[in-house]
Amino acid sequence: MVSKEKFGAYVKVQKSGITNMFNIPHVIEAADKIFDVELTKEDCIYIMENYKELVEAFKMKWIKKWNVKSESGNGSYVVSLSDQNTWGCSCPVWKFRRQECKHIKGVKLNPERYEEIRE
């Protein structure tokens, strides 16, 4: 298990978009230099493998969700905003690279254009 501080630093690096989250040495460097938190390779791998559970454990809740149709017309993705102002998407770009995808960018630019999911 990683600490809330380490998870928070990882999420901040992710949100900043300054590196590919699979480039673990850059993630570690950014967390240290920018957020003054020491992450290890093991911390990053643990976070990647247990991201959903850590979100729940540290009370980061998705407070808004939008349905975004795929360009191919074969389905849709869910873009989510957390109570910590962190974005997520069900598309492969975000799920596997933790990079801001075109779906998140679209919702950020014009949320009214997309169907909000009410739960």
Secondary structure, DSSP 8 states (H G I E B T S, - for coil): ---HHHHHHHHHHHHHTSS-TT-HHHHHHHHHHHH-----HHHHHHHHHTHHHHHHHTT--EEEEEEEE-TTSS-EEEEEEETTS-EEESSHHHHHH----HHHHHHHH-GGGSEEE--
